[in-house]
Amino acid sequence: MPSPHREQTLLPRPTRVVARSGHFPLDTGTGIRTTRDAEGAADLLRTLLTPATGLPLPASPTGAITLAVDAGLAGLGREGYGLTVSRHSVLLRAARPAGLLRGVQTLRQLLPPEALAPAATVRRERWEVPCTEITDVPRHDWRGLMIDVARHFHDAATLRRHVDLLALHKLNVLHLHLTDDQGWRMPVPSFPRLTSVGAHRAESMVGPDGSTRFDGRPHGGAYTRAELAGLVAYAARRGVSVVPEIGMPGHVRAALAAYPHLGNHPERALDVWTRWGVCDTVLGVHDEALDFLHAVLGEVMDVFPSPYVHLGGDECPTTEWERSPAARARAAAEGLPSPAALHGWLLGRAGSHLLDHGRRPVGWAEHGTRLPPGFTVMSWREPAHAADALRRGHDVVLTHHRSTYLDYAQDDAPDGPPAQPGPVVDLRTVHAGEPEPVAPGTGGGRVLGTQAQIWTEFAPTAADLDRLAYPRLCALADRAWSGPTPWPDFTARLSAHTARLDVLGVRRHPAPAAPRTAAAPGSGTATSA
């Protein structure tokens, strides 16, 4: 069976592809000319291609590759682009610079896989790009991956590598889960013990929540401010926004181990939690706790320019508040019906602080919890929660655990690696996703997009992150950018795309064999699997 043309193996699948005969030669004489606001995309193209190809791709007023920002192409939106490759030239155009960054990734995929390598693996005098015309506009604005660095710490270099992989797949959000019961990873100058104490635990549970086994090995780590700022800048150059998550009012045991007076029992000494699951220790609601939140969120906003800041909000037991005289007094003073209502009250206070500073709060939605007005909702428990949030006017990011949680097992092999207890989330399940909710009425909310999640109880190493993410994240990327595509078409493109992953050193889970025939990009009717 002949290999498919490279324009037929693009992932995610472009909106429209028309193959033309011939190739454009890329060699040492090839230069790049740019219009205003296109220089960043040209720099990215050089950064990505020169190490493997050895081609300098210098700036040139007569260069055969043209990168252009043209406001008249408003129909392409913020991230759409048009790419025309002829025998003599390459023209990449977009209405916004972000669109050029997406087109750069397509241009990379049109080259042989060896051109994606981090360093030269083959010697060629010239490289060939197939002639083609592509018009490409994403289906969703939010296309992301959440990495939990609280359960197991992953260093900044690992995160930068994942930014590169996200950008290759036209994903545009890296959501960092920075704090939890098991570790606090972000420095806050006015609270130094958050990282000197809260970033380190004595050992880690072996197995799922409820296990009685522990590994006996200390685990810890925290980022410096410079590392986080550097990650943000690195990601921005690739068109990826880093969304920070500081969990509250639950999942705060690491913070309370550092500063017990911020909890509901200031006299109690706590350790950083060594277990998985849900801890019943929650943040206090007294003035000092609120001042702490404002200080932490102030530092978060200084380091992360993202318009979105995630506040967690899930899995918050209210037992401590119900037993605390101070919490009951706060509930009464605020006119709340019960101490349990302090959950929404505190999130509302933190969310309002962000809104007052021009940021948008994000929270996880679950059973019986309605996030305050102004929050963007990540619906993870049940698809119905997304429809409910839309009816109430919230924007929604679809994160249903049965189709986006990549810490679940990806097959039913009995001897497979440890995984989070739950359903099997295999490649086809991620590809199929969940139907987008249709909410009756005029609540005003909209579906922003979707993202995958990697909770890291069972992912202590960088290799684990690779194995859990790929190739399943390819399926989510395809759906988030392109919408539903036929399963045979996707698997045919993925079969070719795995060569790119292999060149990049991605330690992936095996992908299924491709069917013998598949629809070419831009042909056929897109249907969900």
FENTAJO-V681896 format. One record per pair of residues at least 12 apart in sequence whose ideal C-beta (glycine too) atoms are under 7 Angstrom apart, sorted by the first residue. I is the first residue (numbers start at 1). GAP is how many residues later the second one is. If there is no record, write none. Layout:
BEGIN
i=I gap=GAP
i=I gap=GAP
END
This chain:
BEGIN
i=1 gap=515
i=4 gap=488
i=4 gap=492
i=5 gap=14
i=5 gap=125
i=6 gap=104
i=6 gap=124
i=7 gap=12
i=7 gap=103
i=7 gap=123
i=7 gap=125
i=7 gap=514
i=8 gap=512
i=8 gap=513
i=9 gap=484
i=9 gap=487
i=9 gap=488
i=10 gap=96
i=10 gap=99
i=10 gap=483
i=10 gap=511
i=11 gap=158
i=11 gap=463
i=11 gap=467
i=11 gap=482
i=11 gap=483
i=11 gap=486
i=12 gap=157
i=12 gap=158
i=12 gap=465
i=12 gap=466
i=12 gap=469
i=12 gap=470
i=13 gap=465
i=13 gap=469
i=13 gap=472
i=13 gap=480
i=13 gap=508
i=14 gap=92
i=14 gap=120
i=14 gap=122
i=14 gap=507
i=15 gap=120
i=15 gap=121
i=15 gap=122
i=16 gap=118
i=16 gap=119
i=16 gap=506
i=17 gap=115
i=17 gap=117
i=17 gap=504
i=17 gap=505
i=18 gap=114
i=18 gap=115
i=19 gap=113
i=20 gap=111
i=20 gap=112
i=20 gap=113
i=21 gap=110
i=22 gap=65
i=22 gap=109
i=23 gap=105
i=23 gap=106
i=23 gap=107
i=23 gap=108
i=24 gap=61
i=24 gap=62
i=24 gap=63
i=24 gap=66
i=24 gap=104
i=24 gap=105
i=24 gap=107
i=25 gap=101
i=25 gap=103
i=26 gap=29
i=26 gap=100
i=26 gap=101
i=26 gap=102
i=26 gap=103
i=27 gap=28
i=27 gap=98
i=27 gap=99
i=28 gap=27
i=28 gap=28
i=30 gap=25
i=30 gap=27
i=30 gap=34
i=30 gap=35
i=31 gap=26
i=31 gap=27
i=31 gap=28
i=31 gap=29
i=31 gap=31
i=31 gap=32
i=31 gap=33
i=32 gap=13
i=32 gap=25
i=32 gap=27
i=32 gap=28
i=32 gap=31
i=32 gap=33
i=32 gap=35
i=33 gap=27
i=33 gap=28
i=33 gap=29
i=33 gap=30
i=33 gap=33
i=34 gap=33
i=35 gap=33
i=35 gap=34
i=36 gap=33
i=37 gap=32
i=37 gap=60
i=38 gap=29
i=38 gap=30
i=38 gap=31
i=38 gap=59
i=38 gap=62
i=40 gap=57
i=40 gap=197
i=41 gap=26
i=41 gap=56
i=41 gap=59
i=41 gap=60
i=41 gap=63
i=42 gap=17
i=42 gap=25
i=44 gap=57
i=44 gap=60
i=44 gap=193
i=44 gap=194
i=45 gap=12
i=45 gap=59
i=45 gap=62
i=48 gap=60
i=49 gap=59
i=49 gap=66
i=51 gap=67
i=51 gap=68
i=51 gap=69
i=52 gap=62
i=52 gap=63
i=52 gap=64
i=52 gap=65
i=52 gap=67
i=52 gap=68
i=52 gap=69
i=53 gap=62
i=53 gap=74
i=54 gap=66
i=64 gap=24
i=64 gap=25
i=64 gap=26
i=65 gap=25
i=66 gap=23
i=66 gap=24
i=66 gap=25
i=67 gap=25
i=67 gap=33
i=68 gap=25
i=69 gap=25
i=69 gap=27
i=69 gap=28
i=69 gap=31
i=70 gap=23
i=70 gap=25
i=71 gap=24
i=73 gap=20
i=73 gap=21
i=73 gap=22
i=74 gap=21
i=76 gap=18
i=76 gap=19
i=76 gap=23
i=76 gap=61
i=77 gap=18
i=77 gap=60
i=78 gap=18
i=78 gap=20
i=78 gap=21
i=79 gap=19
i=79 gap=20
i=79 gap=23
i=79 gap=59
i=80 gap=14
i=80 gap=19
i=80 gap=56
i=80 gap=57
i=80 gap=58
i=81 gap=12
i=81 gap=13
i=81 gap=18
i=81 gap=19
i=81 gap=21
i=81 gap=22
i=81 gap=55
i=82 gap=52
i=82 gap=53
i=83 gap=20
i=83 gap=23
i=83 gap=24
i=83 gap=51
i=84 gap=49
i=85 gap=44
i=85 gap=45
i=85 gap=46
i=85 gap=47
i=86 gap=45
i=87 gap=44
i=90 gap=39
i=92 gap=15
i=98 gap=141
i=101 gap=137
i=101 gap=138
i=102 gap=68
i=102 gap=137
i=105 gap=62
i=105 gap=63
i=105 gap=65
i=106 gap=28
i=106 gap=30
i=109 gap=391
i=110 gap=19
i=110 gap=20
i=111 gap=16
i=111 gap=18
i=112 gap=15
i=113 gap=386
i=113 gap=387
i=113 gap=390
i=114 gap=389
i=115 gap=12
i=116 gap=384
i=116 gap=387
i=116 gap=388
i=117 gap=386
i=138 gap=32
i=138 gap=343
i=139 gap=341
i=139 gap=342
i=139 gap=343
i=139 gap=344
i=140 gap=308
i=140 gap=309
i=140 gap=310
i=140 gap=340
i=141 gap=307
i=141 gap=308
i=142 gap=31
i=142 gap=255
i=142 gap=306
i=142 gap=307
i=142 gap=309
i=143 gap=27
i=143 gap=28
i=143 gap=29
i=143 gap=30
i=143 gap=306
i=143 gap=307
i=143 gap=308
i=143 gap=334
i=143 gap=337
i=143 gap=338
i=144 gap=27
i=144 gap=28
i=144 gap=29
i=144 gap=30
i=144 gap=31
i=144 gap=307
i=145 gap=21
i=145 gap=26
i=145 gap=29
i=145 gap=30
i=145 gap=306
i=145 gap=307
i=145 gap=324
i=145 gap=328
i=146 gap=29
i=146 gap=31
i=146 gap=305
i=146 gap=307
i=146 gap=308
i=147 gap=15
i=147 gap=27
i=147 gap=29
i=147 gap=30
i=147 gap=307
i=147 gap=318
i=148 gap=29
i=148 gap=306
i=148 gap=307
i=148 gap=308
i=149 gap=27
i=149 gap=28
i=149 gap=29
i=149 gap=36
i=150 gap=27
i=150 gap=28
i=150 gap=29
i=150 gap=30
i=150 gap=32
i=150 gap=33
i=150 gap=35
i=151 gap=29
i=151 gap=31
i=151 gap=304
i=151 gap=305
i=151 gap=306
i=152 gap=67
i=152 gap=304
i=152 gap=307
i=152 gap=308
i=153 gap=30
i=153 gap=32
i=153 gap=67
i=153 gap=68
i=154 gap=308
i=154 gap=311
i=156 gap=67
i=156 gap=71
i=156 gap=74
i=156 gap=75
i=158 gap=304
i=158 gap=307
i=159 gap=72
i=160 gap=71
i=160 gap=74
i=162 gap=12
i=162 gap=303
i=163 gap=71
i=163 gap=72
i=163 gap=75
i=163 gap=77
i=164 gap=74
i=165 gap=341
i=166 gap=74
i=167 gap=71
i=167 gap=72
i=167 gap=73
i=169 gap=304
i=169 gap=305
i=169 gap=308
i=170 gap=307
i=170 gap=311
i=171 gap=306
i=172 gap=67
i=172 gap=68
i=172 gap=69
i=173 gap=67
i=173 gap=68
i=173 gap=70
i=173 gap=278
i=174 gap=61
i=174 gap=66
i=174 gap=68
i=175 gap=68
i=175 gap=70
i=175 gap=135
i=175 gap=276
i=176 gap=66
i=176 gap=68
i=176 gap=69
i=177 gap=68
i=178 gap=66
i=178 gap=67
i=178 gap=68
i=179 gap=67
i=179 gap=68
i=179 gap=75
i=179 gap=76
i=180 gap=67
i=180 gap=71
i=180 gap=74
i=181 gap=70
i=181 gap=72
i=181 gap=73
i=181 gap=92
i=181 gap=98
i=182 gap=19
i=182 gap=72
i=182 gap=90
i=182 gap=91
i=183 gap=15
i=183 gap=16
i=183 gap=18
i=183 gap=37
i=183 gap=71
i=183 gap=89
i=184 gap=14
i=184 gap=15
i=184 gap=70
i=184 gap=71
i=185 gap=14
i=185 gap=36
i=185 gap=37
i=185 gap=38
i=186 gap=37
i=186 gap=42
i=187 gap=35
i=187 gap=37
i=187 gap=38
i=188 gap=107
i=188 gap=108
i=188 gap=111
i=190 gap=105
i=191 gap=68
i=191 gap=101
i=191 gap=104
i=193 gap=65
i=193 gap=66
i=194 gap=61
i=194 gap=64
i=195 gap=27
i=197 gap=60
i=197 gap=61
i=198 gap=56
i=198 gap=57
i=198 gap=59
i=198 gap=60
i=198 gap=74
i=199 gap=21
i=199 gap=22
i=199 gap=23
i=200 gap=18
i=200 gap=20
i=200 gap=72
i=201 gap=17
i=201 gap=18
i=201 gap=19
i=201 gap=71
i=201 gap=72
i=201 gap=73
i=202 gap=16
i=202 gap=69
i=202 gap=72
i=203 gap=12
i=203 gap=13
i=203 gap=14
i=203 gap=15
i=203 gap=71
i=204 gap=15
i=204 gap=70
i=205 gap=69
i=205 gap=70
i=205 gap=71
i=208 gap=68
i=208 gap=213
i=209 gap=66
i=209 gap=67
i=209 gap=68
i=214 gap=60
i=225 gap=78
i=228 gap=75
i=229 gap=74
i=232 gap=72
i=232 gap=73
i=241 gap=65
i=242 gap=62
i=242 gap=64
i=243 gap=63
i=243 gap=65
i=243 gap=67
i=244 gap=56
i=244 gap=60
i=244 gap=65
i=244 gap=66
i=245 gap=65
i=245 gap=67
i=246 gap=50
i=246 gap=54
i=246 gap=65
i=247 gap=65
i=248 gap=35
i=248 gap=45
i=248 gap=63
i=248 gap=64
i=248 gap=98
i=248 gap=102
i=249 gap=33
i=249 gap=34
i=249 gap=67
i=249 gap=94
i=249 gap=97
i=250 gap=32
i=250 gap=65
i=250 gap=66
i=250 gap=67
i=251 gap=61
i=251 gap=64
i=252 gap=30
i=252 gap=31
i=253 gap=17
i=253 gap=19
i=253 gap=20
i=253 gap=26
i=253 gap=28
i=254 gap=18
i=256 gap=14
i=256 gap=25
i=257 gap=13
i=257 gap=14
i=257 gap=15
i=261 gap=27
i=262 gap=21
i=262 gap=22
i=262 gap=26
i=262 gap=27
i=262 gap=30
i=263 gap=18
i=263 gap=20
i=263 gap=21
i=264 gap=18
i=264 gap=20
i=264 gap=56
i=264 gap=57
i=264 gap=60
i=264 gap=63
i=276 gap=181
i=278 gap=37
i=278 gap=39
i=280 gap=37
i=280 gap=39
i=280 gap=40
i=281 gap=39
i=282 gap=34
i=282 gap=35
i=282 gap=38
i=285 gap=36
i=285 gap=42
i=285 gap=45
i=285 gap=57
i=285 gap=61
i=286 gap=40
i=290 gap=59
i=293 gap=57
i=294 gap=59
i=297 gap=12
i=297 gap=53
i=297 gap=56
i=297 gap=57
i=301 gap=56
i=301 gap=58
i=307 gap=52
i=307 gap=53
i=308 gap=52
i=308 gap=54
i=308 gap=68
i=309 gap=45
i=309 gap=50
i=309 gap=52
i=309 gap=53
i=310 gap=52
i=311 gap=36
i=311 gap=39
i=311 gap=40
i=311 gap=50
i=311 gap=51
i=311 gap=52
i=312 gap=51
i=312 gap=52
i=313 gap=34
i=313 gap=50
i=313 gap=51
i=313 gap=58
i=314 gap=50
i=314 gap=52
i=316 gap=27
i=318 gap=21
i=318 gap=22
i=318 gap=25
i=321 gap=18
i=321 gap=21
i=322 gap=17
i=327 gap=12
i=327 gap=15
i=330 gap=12
i=344 gap=28
i=347 gap=16
i=347 gap=24
i=347 gap=25
i=348 gap=24
i=351 gap=21
i=351 gap=23
i=351 gap=24
i=355 gap=19
i=360 gap=16
i=361 gap=13
i=361 gap=14
i=362 gap=13
i=362 gap=14
i=362 gap=16
i=363 gap=12
i=363 gap=14
i=363 gap=15
i=364 gap=14
i=364 gap=16
i=365 gap=12
i=365 gap=13
i=365 gap=14
i=365 gap=15
i=365 gap=16
i=365 gap=20
i=365 gap=24
i=366 gap=15
i=367 gap=14
i=371 gap=23
i=375 gap=19
i=376 gap=18
i=376 gap=19
i=376 gap=21
i=376 gap=72
i=377 gap=12
i=377 gap=17
i=377 gap=19
i=378 gap=19
i=378 gap=21
i=379 gap=17
i=379 gap=19
i=379 gap=20
i=379 gap=21
i=380 gap=19
i=380 gap=20
i=380 gap=21
i=383 gap=17
i=383 gap=51
i=383 gap=54
i=386 gap=12
i=386 gap=51
i=387 gap=50
i=387 gap=52
i=389 gap=56
i=390 gap=47
i=390 gap=49
i=390 gap=53
i=390 gap=55
i=391 gap=48
i=391 gap=50
i=391 gap=52
i=392 gap=51
i=392 gap=53
i=393 gap=50
i=393 gap=51
i=393 gap=52
i=394 gap=51
i=395 gap=50
i=395 gap=51
i=395 gap=53
i=396 gap=49
i=396 gap=51
i=396 gap=52
i=397 gap=51
i=397 gap=52
i=397 gap=53
i=397 gap=54
i=398 gap=36
i=398 gap=49
i=398 gap=52
i=399 gap=51
i=399 gap=52
i=399 gap=54
i=400 gap=34
i=401 gap=21
i=402 gap=21
i=402 gap=23
i=403 gap=22
i=403 gap=26
i=403 gap=27
i=403 gap=29
i=403 gap=30
i=403 gap=31
i=404 gap=46
i=404 gap=47
i=404 gap=48
i=404 gap=49
i=404 gap=72
i=405 gap=17
i=405 gap=20
i=405 gap=48
i=406 gap=19
i=406 gap=46
i=406 gap=47
i=406 gap=48
i=406 gap=62
i=406 gap=63
i=406 gap=66
i=406 gap=67
i=407 gap=12
i=407 gap=13
i=407 gap=47
i=407 gap=48
i=407 gap=51
i=407 gap=52
i=407 gap=61
i=408 gap=12
i=408 gap=14
i=408 gap=15
i=408 gap=16
i=408 gap=17
i=409 gap=15
i=410 gap=15
i=410 gap=16
i=410 gap=17
i=410 gap=62
i=410 gap=99
i=411 gap=13
i=411 gap=15
i=412 gap=12
i=418 gap=40
i=419 gap=39
i=420 gap=35
i=420 gap=37
i=420 gap=38
i=427 gap=44
i=427 gap=45
i=427 gap=48
i=427 gap=85
i=428 gap=59
i=428 gap=101
i=430 gap=42
i=430 gap=45
i=430 gap=46
i=431 gap=44
i=431 gap=48
i=431 gap=56
i=431 gap=59
i=431 gap=98
i=432 gap=96
i=432 gap=97
i=433 gap=46
i=449 gap=31
i=450 gap=26
i=450 gap=30
i=452 gap=21
i=452 gap=24
i=454 gap=14
i=454 gap=15
i=463 gap=44
i=466 gap=40
i=466 gap=41
i=466 gap=42
i=467 gap=40
i=467 gap=41
i=467 gap=42
i=470 gap=31
i=470 gap=36
i=470 gap=38
i=470 gap=39
i=471 gap=23
i=471 gap=27
i=471 gap=37
i=471 gap=38
i=471 gap=40
i=474 gap=20
i=474 gap=23
i=475 gap=15
i=478 gap=12
i=483 gap=43
i=484 gap=42
i=484 gap=43
i=484 gap=44
i=485 gap=41
i=486 gap=33
i=486 gap=38
i=486 gap=40
i=486 gap=41
i=487 gap=42
i=488 gap=27
i=488 gap=30
i=489 gap=29
i=489 gap=30
i=491 gap=21
i=491 gap=23
i=491 gap=24
i=492 gap=22
i=492 gap=23
i=492 gap=26
i=494 gap=17
i=495 gap=16
i=495 gap=19
i=498 gap=13
END
